[in-house]
Amino acid sequence: MVINGNVIIVLDTRIFDEYSEVLRREKFSFPKDAVNEIIAFVRREGVFISPRPLNGNIPDPGDLPFIEVSYHAKVPIVTGNLRHFKGSDVVVMTPVQFLSGTVW
């Protein structure tokens, strides 16, 4: 859906850096060329924003960049870890909910 332009990735530099780091972890053994291609695609096609900081009490403070981007861009967070975003004021949905067309 992202490659076809039906879904646009909205992120900031913190999220981009995290994606880059995670995809390069040895434990995943992703081919380096594939990772570089994905990272280049996200850099080229993603919409980068600079959200204002938010205060919030969430289980994992490392998830705050996702909440800030979601809140300011008015887009949902699509994740399998819904519990990480409890107490946030953003729409959070599973990939299944997103693909089923659940209205947000």
OpenMM code with the backbone's topology and positions (N, CA, C; nanometers):
from openmm import Vec3, app, unit

residues = "MET VAL ILE ASN GLY ASN VAL ILE ILE VAL LEU ASP THR ARG ILE PHE ASP GLU TYR SER GLU VAL LEU ARG ARG GLU LYS PHE SER PHE PRO LYS ASP ALA VAL ASN GLU ILE ILE ALA PHE VAL ARG ARG GLU GLY VAL PHE ILE SER PRO ARG PRO LEU ASN GLY ASN ILE PRO ASP PRO GLY ASP LEU PRO PHE ILE GLU VAL SER TYR HIS ALA LYS VAL PRO ILE VAL THR GLY ASN LEU ARG HIS PHE LYS GLY SER ASP VAL VAL VAL MET THR PRO VAL GLN PHE LEU SER GLY THR VAL TRP".split()
positions = [
    Vec3(0.0825, -0.1195, 0.0000),
    Vec3(0.0000, 0.0000, 0.0000),
    Vec3(0.0867, 0.1256, 0.0000),
    Vec3(0.1981, 0.1207, 0.0709),
    Vec3(0.2895, 0.2355, 0.0747),
    Vec3(0.3564, 0.2519, -0.0614),
    Vec3(0.4045, 0.1431, -0.1168),
    Vec3(0.4732, 0.1489, -0.2466),
    Vec3(0.3802, 0.1998, -0.3555),
    Vec3(0.2532, 0.1608, -0.3497),
    Vec3(0.1555, 0.2050, -0.4498),
    Vec3(0.1039, 0.3460, -0.4260),
    Vec3(0.1412, 0.4076, -0.3161),
    Vec3(0.0975, 0.5431, -0.2864),
    Vec3(-0.0393, 0.5518, -0.2214),
    Vec3(-0.0949, 0.4373, -0.1799),
    Vec3(-0.2261, 0.4378, -0.1140),
    Vec3(-0.2167, 0.4754, 0.0332),
    Vec3(-0.0985, 0.4603, 0.0900),
    Vec3(-0.0720, 0.4962, 0.2290),
    Vec3(0.0559, 0.5780, 0.2302),
    Vec3(0.0545, 0.6846, 0.3047),
    Vec3(0.1716, 0.7713, 0.3155),
    Vec3(0.2290, 0.7577, 0.4556),
    Vec3(0.3586, 0.7388, 0.4625),
    Vec3(0.4263, 0.7315, 0.5916),
    Vec3(0.4525, 0.8737, 0.6399),
    Vec3(0.4051, 0.9028, 0.7607),
    Vec3(0.4311, 1.0332, 0.8238),
    Vec3(0.5225, 1.0056, 0.9417),
    Vec3(0.6337, 1.0792, 0.9491),
    Vec3(0.7325, 1.0539, 1.0516),
    Vec3(0.8152, 1.1785, 1.0794),
    Vec3(0.9018, 1.1665, 1.1765),
    Vec3(0.9997, 1.2724, 1.2011),
    Vec3(1.1374, 1.2075, 1.2010),
    Vec3(1.2400, 1.2866, 1.2242),
    Vec3(1.3754, 1.2313, 1.2155),
    Vec3(1.4021, 1.1273, 1.3243),
    Vec3(1.3377, 1.1401, 1.4407),
    Vec3(1.3578, 1.0409, 1.5467),
    Vec3(1.3053, 0.9047, 1.5043),
    Vec3(1.1870, 0.9041, 1.4431),
    Vec3(1.1268, 0.7795, 1.3963),
    Vec3(1.2095, 0.7220, 1.2822),
    Vec3(1.2516, 0.8062, 1.1894),
    Vec3(1.3340, 0.7604, 1.0777),
    Vec3(1.4618, 0.6952, 1.1307),
    Vec3(1.5267, 0.7586, 1.2258),
    Vec3(1.6499, 0.7034, 1.2824),
    Vec3(1.6236, 0.5690, 1.3498),
    Vec3(1.5101, 0.5578, 1.4194),
    Vec3(1.4774, 0.4305, 1.4848),
    Vec3(1.4534, 0.3217, 1.3815),
    Vec3(1.3771, 0.3514, 1.2756),
    Vec3(1.3552, 0.2532, 1.1692),
    Vec3(1.4876, 0.2080, 1.1103),
    Vec3(1.5755, 0.3032, 1.0829),
    Vec3(1.7055, 0.2714, 1.0238),
    Vec3(1.7858, 0.1794, 1.1149),
    Vec3(1.7867, 0.2113, 1.2433),
    Vec3(1.8639, 0.1314, 1.3386),
    Vec3(1.8048, -0.0084, 1.3537),
    Vec3(1.6747, -0.0181, 1.3686),
    Vec3(1.6107, -0.1483, 1.3904),
    Vec3(1.6288, -0.2394, 1.2694),
    Vec3(1.6091, -0.1862, 1.1508),
    Vec3(1.6229, -0.2694, 1.0305),
    Vec3(1.7649, -0.3204, 1.0105),
    Vec3(1.8631, -0.2529, 1.0687),
    Vec3(2.0029, -0.2934, 1.0529),
    Vec3(2.0523, -0.3865, 1.1649),
    Vec3(1.9663, -0.4204, 1.2591),
    Vec3(2.0089, -0.5085, 1.3690),
    Vec3(2.0471, -0.6463, 1.3143),
    Vec3(2.1572, -0.6966, 1.3636),
    Vec3(2.2071, -0.8259, 1.3181),
    Vec3(2.1085, -0.9386, 1.3448),
    Vec3(2.0319, -0.9301, 1.4536),
    Vec3(1.9415, -1.0394, 1.4883),
    Vec3(1.8353, -1.0636, 1.3803),
    Vec3(1.8055, -0.9623, 1.2975),
    Vec3(1.7065, -0.9806, 1.1918),
    Vec3(1.7683, -1.0361, 1.0639),
    Vec3(1.8954, -1.0150, 1.0452),
    Vec3(1.9667, -1.0653, 0.9270),
    Vec3(1.9048, -1.0207, 0.7947),
    Vec3(1.8481, -0.9002, 0.7918),
    Vec3(1.7946, -0.8492, 0.6658),
    Vec3(1.9101, -0.8185, 0.5719),
    Vec3(1.8957, -0.8471, 0.4437),
    Vec3(2.0021, -0.8136, 0.3486),
    Vec3(2.0287, -0.6619, 0.3487),
    Vec3(2.1554, -0.6245, 0.3560),
    Vec3(2.1922, -0.4832, 0.3654),
    Vec3(2.1389, -0.4020, 0.2478),
    Vec3(2.1458, -0.4584, 0.1284),
    Vec3(2.0962, -0.3860, 0.0105),
    Vec3(1.9470, -0.3583, 0.0212),
    Vec3(1.8713, -0.4564, 0.0706),
    Vec3(1.7266, -0.4390, 0.0860),
    Vec3(1.6963, -0.3314, 0.1899),
    Vec3(1.7688, -0.3342, 0.3005),
    Vec3(1.7492, -0.2337, 0.4059),
    Vec3(1.7807, -0.0948, 0.3514),
    Vec3(1.8913, -0.0822, 0.2809),
    Vec3(1.9285, 0.0478, 0.2242),
    Vec3(1.8219, 0.0980, 0.1269),
    Vec3(1.7644, 0.0068, 0.0502),
    Vec3(1.6600, 0.0456, -0.0454),
    Vec3(1.5335, 0.0919, 0.0268),
    Vec3(1.4966, 0.0203, 0.1322),
    Vec3(1.3775, 0.0578, 0.2096),
    Vec3(1.3986, 0.1935, 0.2765),
    Vec3(1.5148, 0.2119, 0.3381),
    Vec3(1.5448, 0.3382, 0.4062),
    Vec3(1.5455, 0.4536, 0.3060),
    Vec3(1.6030, 0.4327, 0.1891),
    Vec3(1.6048, 0.5373, 0.0857),
    Vec3(1.4630, 0.5694, 0.0395),
    Vec3(1.3788, 0.4670, 0.0273),
    Vec3(1.2394, 0.4880, -0.0135),
    Vec3(1.1653, 0.5711, 0.0914),
    Vec3(1.1803, 0.5356, 0.2172),
    Vec3(1.1120, 0.6092, 0.3242),
    Vec3(1.1612, 0.7534, 0.3279),
    Vec3(1.2900, 0.7732, 0.3134),
    Vec3(1.3458, 0.9095, 0.3132),
    Vec3(1.2877, 0.9915, 0.1975),
    Vec3(1.2738, 0.9278, 0.0824),
    Vec3(1.2268, 0.9971, -0.0382),
    Vec3(1.0747, 1.0190, -0.0380),
    Vec3(0.9994, 0.9195, 0.0054),
    Vec3(0.8530, 0.9227, -0.0076),
    Vec3(0.7790, 0.9592, 0.1209),
    Vec3(0.8455, 0.9452, 0.2349),
    Vec3(0.7799, 0.9772, 0.3613),
    Vec3(0.7585, 1.1262, 0.3762),
    Vec3(0.6591, 1.1605, 0.4555),
    Vec3(0.6316, 1.3005, 0.4862),
    Vec3(0.6907, 1.3276, 0.6244),
    Vec3(0.7948, 1.4086, 0.6269),
    Vec3(0.8615, 1.4422, 0.7521),
    Vec3(0.7989, 1.5677, 0.8111),
    Vec3(0.7679, 1.5599, 0.9412),
    Vec3(0.7161, 1.6765, 1.0114),
    Vec3(0.8025, 1.7013, 1.1340),
    Vec3(0.7888, 1.8175, 1.1923),
    Vec3(0.8575, 1.8522, 1.3172),
    Vec3(0.7518, 1.8858, 1.4214),
    Vec3(0.7007, 1.7818, 1.4887),
    Vec3(0.5921, 1.8057, 1.5838),
    Vec3(0.6398, 1.8769, 1.7098),
    Vec3(0.5490, 1.9508, 1.7701),
    Vec3(0.5781, 2.0128, 1.8997),
    Vec3(0.5768, 1.9032, 2.0067),
    Vec3(0.6595, 1.9188, 2.1075),
    Vec3(0.6618, 1.8196, 2.2163),
    Vec3(0.5286, 1.8161, 2.2907),
    Vec3(0.4922, 1.6976, 2.3343),
    Vec3(0.3724, 1.6766, 2.4159),
    Vec3(0.4149, 1.6179, 2.5491),
    Vec3(0.3367, 1.6426, 2.6494),
    Vec3(0.3572, 1.5786, 2.7787),
    Vec3(0.2582, 1.4651, 2.7890),
    Vec3(0.3017, 1.3550, 2.8422),
    Vec3(0.2091, 1.2436, 2.8572),
    Vec3(0.2695, 1.1352, 2.9430),
    Vec3(0.1815, 1.0582, 3.0010),
    Vec3(0.2236, 0.9460, 3.0833),
    Vec3(0.1918, 0.8191, 3.0066),
    Vec3(0.2919, 0.7650, 2.9392),
    Vec3(0.2728, 0.6437, 2.8602),
    Vec3(0.3680, 0.5363, 2.9114),
    Vec3(0.3348, 0.4097, 2.8892),
    Vec3(0.4181, 0.3004, 2.9412),
    Vec3(0.5637, 0.3052, 2.8944),
    Vec3(0.5882, 0.3428, 2.7693),
    Vec3(0.7242, 0.3471, 2.7157),
    Vec3(0.7514, 0.4861, 2.6595),
    Vec3(0.8284, 0.5687, 2.7296),
    Vec3(0.8573, 0.7042, 2.6815),
    Vec3(0.9218, 0.7063, 2.5422),
    Vec3(0.9828, 0.5956, 2.5012),
    Vec3(1.0403, 0.5866, 2.3680),
    Vec3(0.9361, 0.5922, 2.2580),
    Vec3(0.8098, 0.5728, 2.2944),
    Vec3(0.7009, 0.5791, 2.1964),
    Vec3(0.6476, 0.7208, 2.1776),
    Vec3(0.6954, 0.8155, 2.2565),
    Vec3(0.6464, 0.9527, 2.2486),
    Vec3(0.6601, 1.0140, 2.1088),
    Vec3(0.7695, 0.9901, 2.0340),
    Vec3(0.7762, 1.0461, 1.8986),
    Vec3(0.6587, 1.0035, 1.8108),
    Vec3(0.6157, 0.8787, 1.8234),
    Vec3(0.5038, 0.8299, 1.7433),
    Vec3(0.3743, 0.9013, 1.7812),
    Vec3(0.3561, 0.9234, 1.9108),
    Vec3(0.2366, 0.9939, 1.9581),
    Vec3(0.2382, 1.1391, 1.9107),
    Vec3(0.3527, 1.2042, 1.9220),
    Vec3(0.3625, 1.3442, 1.8798),
    Vec3(0.3353, 1.3591, 1.7302),
    Vec3(0.3921, 1.2721, 1.6493),
    Vec3(0.3684, 1.2791, 1.5044),
    Vec3(0.2221, 1.2503, 1.4747),
    Vec3(0.1674, 1.1470, 1.5349),
    Vec3(0.0274, 1.1119, 1.5120),
    Vec3(-0.0660, 1.2265, 1.5510),
    Vec3(-0.0424, 1.2835, 1.6668),
    Vec3(-0.1270, 1.3917, 1.7177),
    Vec3(-0.1230, 1.5133, 1.6253),
    Vec3(-0.0054, 1.5565, 1.5879),
    Vec3(0.0080, 1.6788, 1.5089),
    Vec3(-0.0278, 1.6598, 1.3617),
    Vec3(-0.0075, 1.5395, 1.3094),
    Vec3(-0.0426, 1.5135, 1.1692),
    Vec3(-0.1868, 1.4654, 1.1553),
    Vec3(-0.2499, 1.4349, 1.2691),
    Vec3(-0.3883, 1.3853, 1.2691),
    Vec3(-0.4016, 1.2569, 1.1877),
    Vec3(-0.3098, 1.1642, 1.2146),
    Vec3(-0.3099, 1.0328, 1.1502),
    Vec3(-0.3039, 0.9263, 1.2596),
    Vec3(-0.3543, 0.8055, 1.2306),
    Vec3(-0.3498, 0.6999, 1.3316),
    Vec3(-0.2109, 0.6376, 1.3418),
    Vec3(-0.1872, 0.5744, 1.4538),
    Vec3(-0.0707, 0.4883, 1.4704),
    Vec3(-0.1187, 0.3477, 1.4418),
    Vec3(-0.0514, 0.2788, 1.3515),
    Vec3(-0.0853, 0.1409, 1.3188),
    Vec3(0.0238, 0.0532, 1.3790),
    Vec3(-0.0159, -0.0312, 1.4741),
    Vec3(0.0821, -0.1103, 1.5486),
    Vec3(0.0180, -0.2356, 1.6061),
    Vec3(0.1010, -0.3319, 1.6336),
    Vec3(0.0552, -0.4515, 1.7034),
    Vec3(0.0668, -0.4365, 1.8540),
    Vec3(0.1211, -0.3244, 1.8998),
    Vec3(0.1433, -0.3003, 2.0424),
    Vec3(0.0510, -0.1906, 2.0952),
    Vec3(-0.0770, -0.2156, 2.0931),
    Vec3(-0.1739, -0.1153, 2.1376),
    Vec3(-0.1486, -0.0715, 2.2812),
    Vec3(-0.1058, -0.1641, 2.3649),
    Vec3(-0.0877, -0.1325, 2.5069),
    Vec3(0.0193, -0.0266, 2.5296),
    Vec3(0.1131, -0.0121, 2.4355),
    Vec3(0.2172, 0.0898, 2.4504),
    Vec3(0.1610, 0.2315, 2.4422),
    Vec3(0.0403, 0.2443, 2.3892),
    Vec3(-0.0138, 0.3775, 2.3646),
    Vec3(-0.1372, 0.4078, 2.4492),
    Vec3(-0.1617, 0.3258, 2.5511),
    Vec3(-0.2740, 0.3530, 2.6414),
    Vec3(-0.2529, 0.4874, 2.7092),
    Vec3(-0.3602, 0.5638, 2.7171),
    Vec3(-0.3527, 0.6936, 2.7824),
    Vec3(-0.3129, 0.8068, 2.6904),
    Vec3(-0.2839, 0.7745, 2.5662),
    Vec3(-0.2496, 0.8812, 2.4716),
    Vec3(-0.3777, 0.9313, 2.4058),
    Vec3(-0.3711, 1.0506, 2.3529),
    Vec3(-0.4887, 1.1109, 2.2892),
    Vec3(-0.4847, 1.0963, 2.1376),
    Vec3(-0.4383, 0.9817, 2.0900),
    Vec3(-0.4310, 0.9589, 1.9460),
    Vec3(-0.5058, 0.8309, 1.9115),
    Vec3(-0.5400, 0.8186, 1.7847),
    Vec3(-0.6061, 0.6971, 1.7367),
    Vec3(-0.4984, 0.5917, 1.7130),
    Vec3(-0.5176, 0.4763, 1.7741),
    Vec3(-0.4242, 0.3651, 1.7601),
    Vec3(-0.5031, 0.2443, 1.7142),
    Vec3(-0.4528, 0.1764, 1.6124),
    Vec3(-0.5232, 0.0600, 1.5608),
    Vec3(-0.4244, -0.0482, 1.5194),
    Vec3(-0.4745, -0.1699, 1.5182),
    Vec3(-0.3926, -0.2818, 1.4731),
    Vec3(-0.3862, -0.2806, 1.3202),
    Vec3(-0.2892, -0.3497, 1.2629),
    Vec3(-0.2858, -0.3613, 1.1168),
    Vec3(-0.4148, -0.4206, 1.0602),
    Vec3(-0.4738, -0.5177, 1.1290),
    Vec3(-0.5991, -0.5782, 1.0827),
    Vec3(-0.7104, -0.4746, 1.0789),
    Vec3(-0.7212, -0.3938, 1.1834),
    Vec3(-0.8222, -0.2883, 1.1846),
    Vec3(-0.7992, -0.1898, 1.0712),
    Vec3(-0.6757, -0.1507, 1.0507),
    Vec3(-0.6434, -0.0563, 0.9447),
    Vec3(-0.6795, -0.1131, 0.8075),
    Vec3(-0.6404, -0.2366, 0.7835),
    Vec3(-0.6665, -0.2978, 0.6524),
    Vec3(-0.8139, -0.3269, 0.6293),
    Vec3(-0.8895, -0.3422, 0.7381),
    Vec3(-1.0322, -0.3695, 0.7230),
    Vec3(-1.1121, -0.2429, 0.6949),
    Vec3(-1.0443, -0.1287, 0.7004),
    Vec3(-1.1110, -0.0022, 0.6697),
    Vec3(-1.1835, 0.0577, 0.7883),
    Vec3(-1.1474, 0.0163, 0.9086),
    Vec3(-1.2066, 0.0733, 1.0277),
    Vec3(-1.1909, 0.2252, 1.0223),
    Vec3(-1.2994, 0.2955, 1.0418),
    Vec3(-1.2955, 0.4403, 1.0368),
    Vec3(-1.2258, 0.4938, 1.1601),
    Vec3(-1.1391, 0.5861, 1.1424),
    Vec3(-1.0687, 0.6484, 1.2542),
    Vec3(-1.0979, 0.7932, 1.2529),
] * unit.nanometer
topology = app.Topology()
chain = topology.addChain("A")
for resn in residues:
    res = topology.addResidue(resn, chain)
    for name in ("N", "CA", "C"):
        topology.addAtom(name, app.Element.getBySymbol(name[0]), res)
